[in-house]
Amino acid sequence: MMKSKIQILYIVITLLLGMDMLVYYLEKISLIGYYSDVLLFWIWLGLTMTVIVIFWKKILAKIMLSGLILGLICSILPMMLPFYTLMLSMSLRSTDEKRFK
């Protein structure tokens, strides 16, 4: 009984967050105040982790966690590449010693 209530709450929060993002990107309309959007996102993130823990034995929870981790890695990757390029260009490991001889 508790699992179904959490699942319904998660679906409602997810739809609310999705509608909020869609309306913001299309019409530049947001919820009232800055913290309402932030609070909605953090509630969604907390419920996401709760749903993953509660429904861990189901394959969809594992796919959901994998998708979230993959999305996080893919969002970090574009900003890490310039950082690694800069770091490797300044370090001795990346320089070819034959060029300096």
Residue frames as qw, qx, qy, qz and C-alpha x, y, z in Angstrom:
[[0.000, 0.886, 0.465, 0.000, 0.00, 0.00, 0.00],
 [0.299, -0.815, 0.103, 0.485, 2.82, 2.40, 0.88],
 [0.458, -0.137, 0.586, 0.654, 4.71, 1.57, -2.31],
 [0.257, 0.608, 0.637, 0.399, 1.76, 2.51, -4.49],
 [0.125, -0.949, -0.239, 0.165, 1.35, 5.86, -2.69],
 [0.399, -0.619, 0.343, 0.583, 5.03, 6.67, -3.15],
 [0.425, 0.153, 0.683, 0.574, 4.80, 5.65, -6.79],
 [0.137, 0.813, 0.528, 0.203, 1.77, 7.90, -7.40],
 [0.262, -0.904, -0.016, 0.338, 3.46, 10.79, -5.56],
 [0.474, -0.359, 0.499, 0.630, 6.60, 10.30, -7.67],
 [0.353, 0.444, 0.661, 0.492, 4.60, 10.31, -10.91],
 [0.016, -0.930, -0.367, -0.007, 2.77, 13.50, -9.87],
 [0.356, -0.794, 0.186, 0.457, 6.01, 15.29, -8.87],
 [0.490, -0.094, 0.609, 0.617, 7.72, 14.14, -12.08],
 [0.261, 0.657, 0.599, 0.376, 4.83, 15.40, -14.23],
 [0.157, -0.955, -0.190, 0.162, 4.78, 18.69, -12.32],
 [0.436, -0.598, 0.368, 0.563, 8.54, 19.13, -12.80],
 [0.450, 0.181, 0.668, 0.564, 8.27, 18.22, -16.48],
 [0.141, 0.831, 0.494, 0.210, 5.43, 20.69, -17.05],
 [0.288, -0.893, 0.004, 0.347, 7.35, 23.38, -15.16],
 [0.457, -0.361, 0.507, 0.636, 10.43, 22.87, -17.35],
 [0.364, 0.429, 0.682, 0.467, 8.39, 22.74, -20.55],
 [0.015, 0.926, 0.375, 0.048, 6.46, 25.92, -19.78],
 [0.368, -0.786, 0.158, 0.471, 9.65, 27.69, -18.72],
 [0.444, -0.196, 0.587, 0.648, 11.52, 26.81, -21.91],
 [0.257, 0.515, 0.677, 0.459, 8.61, 27.55, -24.23],
 [0.085, -0.852, -0.380, -0.351, 6.96, 30.57, -22.61],
 [0.309, 0.342, -0.415, 0.784, 9.50, 31.74, -19.99],
 [0.591, -0.551, -0.016, -0.590, 6.86, 31.23, -17.29],
 [0.403, 0.166, -0.820, 0.372, 7.99, 29.73, -14.01],
 [0.500, -0.600, -0.615, 0.111, 6.54, 28.95, -10.62],
 [0.176, -0.932, -0.005, -0.317, 6.23, 31.88, -8.25],
 [0.478, -0.792, 0.379, -0.016, 9.60, 32.60, -6.67],
 [0.368, 0.614, -0.697, -0.024, 13.05, 31.17, -7.21],
 [0.219, -0.320, 0.865, -0.318, 12.96, 28.68, -4.37],
 [0.798, 0.174, 0.332, -0.472, 9.77, 26.99, -5.55],
 [0.767, 0.518, -0.355, -0.133, 11.58, 25.63, -8.63],
 [0.194, 0.526, -0.775, 0.292, 14.58, 24.63, -6.54],
 [0.505, -0.174, 0.669, -0.517, 12.38, 22.97, -3.93],
 [0.868, 0.300, 0.072, -0.388, 10.45, 21.08, -6.61],
 [0.626, 0.546, -0.556, 0.021, 13.69, 19.79, -8.13],
 [0.004, -0.424, 0.810, -0.405, 15.12, 18.67, -4.77],
 [0.707, -0.011, 0.482, -0.517, 11.86, 16.93, -3.86],
 [0.858, 0.417, -0.172, -0.246, 11.96, 15.13, -7.22],
 [0.424, 0.552, -0.693, 0.187, 15.60, 14.14, -6.69],
 [0.299, -0.307, 0.752, -0.501, 14.91, 12.87, -3.17],
 [0.816, 0.155, 0.315, -0.460, 11.88, 10.92, -4.35],
 [0.719, 0.523, -0.435, -0.142, 13.92, 9.50, -7.23],
 [0.180, 0.442, -0.825, 0.303, 16.48, 8.08, -4.82],
 [0.530, -0.092, 0.623, -0.568, 13.67, 6.79, -2.58],
 [0.853, 0.325, 0.014, -0.407, 11.93, 5.09, -5.50],
 [0.571, 0.520, -0.635, 0.015, 15.20, 3.50, -6.64],
 [0.068, -0.335, 0.837, -0.428, 15.87, 2.12, -3.15],
 [0.648, 0.050, 0.497, -0.576, 12.32, 0.88, -2.60],
 [0.866, 0.408, 0.100, -0.272, 11.94, -0.72, -6.02],
 [0.079, -0.686, 0.687, 0.227, 15.57, -1.93, -6.35],
 [0.550, -0.035, 0.834, 0.038, 14.53, -5.53, -7.09],
 [0.627, 0.669, 0.380, -0.124, 12.71, -4.41, -10.25],
 [0.665, 0.155, 0.342, 0.646, 14.67, -4.00, -13.46],
 [0.177, 0.841, 0.279, 0.427, 13.20, -0.55, -14.18],
 [0.441, -0.891, 0.051, 0.099, 14.76, 0.88, -11.01],
 [0.698, -0.320, 0.372, 0.522, 18.17, -0.36, -12.12],
 [0.474, 0.503, 0.429, 0.582, 17.65, 1.05, -15.61],
 [0.093, -0.954, -0.207, -0.197, 16.55, 4.37, -14.09],
 [0.561, -0.743, 0.198, 0.307, 19.66, 4.58, -11.90],
 [0.665, 0.001, 0.449, 0.597, 21.88, 3.70, -14.87],
 [0.294, 0.735, 0.396, 0.466, 20.19, 6.40, -16.95],
 [0.271, -0.961, -0.058, -0.010, 20.67, 9.02, -14.24],
 [0.638, -0.535, 0.332, 0.443, 24.35, 8.15, -13.82],
 [0.581, 0.268, 0.494, 0.589, 24.89, 8.11, -17.59],
 [0.117, 0.889, 0.312, 0.315, 23.15, 11.47, -17.91],
 [0.437, -0.873, 0.096, 0.193, 25.33, 12.92, -15.16],
 [0.659, -0.260, 0.441, 0.551, 28.49, 11.66, -16.84],
 [0.450, 0.513, 0.496, 0.537, 27.38, 12.96, -20.25],
 [0.042, -0.964, -0.202, -0.169, 26.61, 16.39, -18.80],
 [0.518, -0.763, 0.235, 0.306, 30.00, 16.63, -17.09],
 [0.785, 0.085, 0.399, 0.465, 31.99, 15.38, -20.07],
 [0.429, 0.769, 0.197, 0.430, 31.87, 18.53, -22.27],
 [0.195, -0.947, 0.161, -0.197, 33.27, 20.67, -19.47],
 [0.771, -0.492, 0.354, 0.196, 35.93, 18.17, -18.48],
 [0.812, 0.375, 0.233, 0.383, 37.45, 17.87, -21.96],
 [0.269, 0.858, -0.117, 0.422, 38.77, 21.45, -22.09],
 [0.536, -0.767, 0.320, -0.147, 40.05, 21.05, -18.53],
 [0.889, -0.160, 0.362, 0.229, 41.94, 17.87, -19.40],
 [0.657, 0.623, 0.110, 0.410, 43.28, 19.46, -22.58],
 [0.034, -0.912, 0.215, -0.347, 44.61, 22.41, -20.61],
 [0.688, -0.612, 0.387, -0.058, 46.09, 20.23, -17.88],
 [0.901, 0.057, 0.331, 0.276, 47.70, 17.78, -20.29],
 [0.535, 0.747, 0.015, 0.394, 49.15, 20.55, -22.44],
 [0.135, -0.873, 0.324, -0.339, 50.86, 22.03, -19.38],
 [0.798, -0.469, 0.376, -0.042, 52.17, 18.79, -17.92],
 [0.027, -0.602, 0.750, 0.272, 55.34, 16.93, -18.83],
 [0.581, 0.075, 0.808, -0.068, 53.45, 13.69, -19.33],
 [0.623, 0.659, 0.392, -0.156, 51.78, 14.93, -22.48],
 [0.218, 0.858, -0.356, -0.299, 54.81, 16.50, -24.10],
 [0.951, 0.267, -0.005, 0.157, 56.80, 14.50, -26.53],
 [0.542, -0.686, 0.269, 0.404, 60.46, 14.55, -25.50],
 [0.655, 0.185, 0.473, 0.560, 61.54, 14.02, -29.11],
 [0.229, 0.891, 0.283, 0.270, 60.22, 17.46, -30.01],
 [0.297, -0.945, 0.132, 0.044, 62.65, 19.11, -27.60],
 [0.745, -0.337, 0.398, 0.417, 65.79, 17.28, -28.77]]
